[in-house]
Amino acid sequence: MNTYSDGFHEECAVFGIYGAPEAAATTVMGLFALQHRGQEGTGIVTYDDTCGKFRPYRALGLVGDTFGNPAVVEMLKGRSAIGHNRYSTAGKSTDPSELIKNLQPFLKEVEHGQFAIAHNGNLIKAEEKRREFINKGAIFECSSDTELFVQYIARSKKEKFVKRFIDTLRQVEGAYSLVVLTANELIGARDPSGFRPLVLGKLGHAFVLASETCAFDLIGAKFLREIKPGEVVVISSEGLKSYMPLPKMPTRFCIFEYIYFARPDSQFKGKFVSDVRKQIGRELAKEHPAEADVVIAVPDSGNHTALGYSEESGIPFDFGIVRSHYVGRTFISPGGQARKANIKLKHNPNSAVVFGKKVVLIDDSIVRANTLLGIIEKIKEKGAKEIHVRIASPPIENPCYYGIDTPEKGDLVASHMTVEEIRKYLGATSLYYISIEGLYRATKEDRGADNSCCDACFTGNYPIPVT
């Protein structure tokens, strides 16, 4: 993974389909829609019931690069498939051979046959459990905590696979949205806290599982509902069966899905992400108004928040920063002139919009602050009079342990600097974050209720204790 990383990064994406004539091609389209959740590598496993074989393919790179060759997709025969886009959380490495080993879905063989599994999330105490298994003679092939599911499944004494899978879920703790493919069924599961999203849809007679509803839009599937926290769904030739086998816990959906991770055309809990982001912008404008000529956003996640700020404040919105979508995270190494060049390549302010103007600059969050610092420097160079920074999240003071790639606490700028110190470091005219109360008003979530959100990155209140 690129050590230049200056932000919270998208966890991973999962996709699954059962009973479709072109399962692999549909999975490619679903993963393409979910590309924003992981760009390190991608993979698909199909099951071909005509010959009783699983067919896997995994590679580093983007979905379009990996599966753009029709011959690759044609090779993945079968009416059922699962897929995965990876952005490393557990199992970080820059060694290509290690990266490839950690790509999912994993295809494994246990006593009762083969199965494939793909995971979005992070397990708590994963390293401790891993050492316990190794001490008992287990062999791990990679550094991903997803292999713990495999070890538990292999050791379960239950007779049927679904029962072994549920037995496994009762022994793990943490964040997970899972899709699992066997010779007979597609299984989806979500942890009892509901940290990571998982949604259910239907495409003709085929059932579909995905991290976000935007995947259904691309393939033409109908969105049915979200998988409930703690729910296991089993899809087979007999249809869909739902189980709630795990102890009930207060749900804690990741609030950063609303702020940044999810695509704006996805929906959770009956709310479109784009609408929530606009409301965050309105709350920001109410809490922290500014005298300015134009509202601009750090694209793309800041766009809808900036629109909401503009609507509430009456200050015109314009596209003041042009973002190149063709610059990868690993294009340039960190440090000095290279950092500035990377920012210039990826984010370039538009002089026609900012020159001589008092600017309100909207960003989704501040993590290390290096990227935002470079953007502000460039806006100044383009002739802006003032730069009033408004942030769509409260200060991030704590790392995430539930499936998001975050820096260590000491690297989070808000953990050791006040807002005023950050403002001076950035060189902004003013700097304000939305309050935690304003964020909950905007998301229409009931803070502290049993069906609320995880906000540990702001508050340090971790729903599941971490080591």
Summary of the structure (lengths in Angstrom):
residues: 467
radius of gyration: 22.4
end to end distance: 23.5
largest distance: 72.0
contacts: 1674
relative contact order: 0.12
helix: 32%
strand: 26%
